């Protein structure tokens, strides 16, 4: 059977996201990197008690004109957020409001550590050793500290997820992805680190059009491809 990972709509692409799911959400610091169409579709589902993992806590539709990860707090679907930058300098986002109200659990992870924990999940590793956070009680709490060659490291376990929602520029039906600009950051990092990776793309091209030297995420790491709508 010919491999075809293209689905017809963003609604179809996220339809099986269930209560209690752990979701990696790609993107870095602006809306052109975020899987905004997939997030909008997810916000319309009844799925709740979600754990979300992202680099940013989100800015919101008032800043970008499109939804980012913040929408899952606006709907109250997210009950735990693992994040590097929960707040932002432009507005008091919904995540910050919910944290102050005691409505959501938050785990702050240094950005580089977050990326490595996600990469470990994709590689089938249990975790990573990092010196980042050693000596900081808020970061060390509950974690094993080991010493290698006279230096202390924290044991940071892999972050495994049920779904990864990412955004790329172009894809083919095999799920090979190319990125544009800074969208390569956490989108490429998260691809393949979940049981199901769903890629929202600007353009779908025929097989053979993508330059192999430009493919950052091979199709083996992608389960579904959907055109932005």
Secondary structure by P-SEA (a helix, b strand, c coil): cccccccccccccccccccbbbbbbbbcccccccaaaaaaaaaaccccbbbbbccccccccccccccccccccccccccccccccccccccccaaaaaaaaccbbbbbbcaaaaaaaaaaaaacccbbbbccccccccccccbbbbbcccbbbbbbbbbbbcbbbbccccccccbbbbbccccccccccccccccbbbbbcccccccccccccccccccccccbbbccc
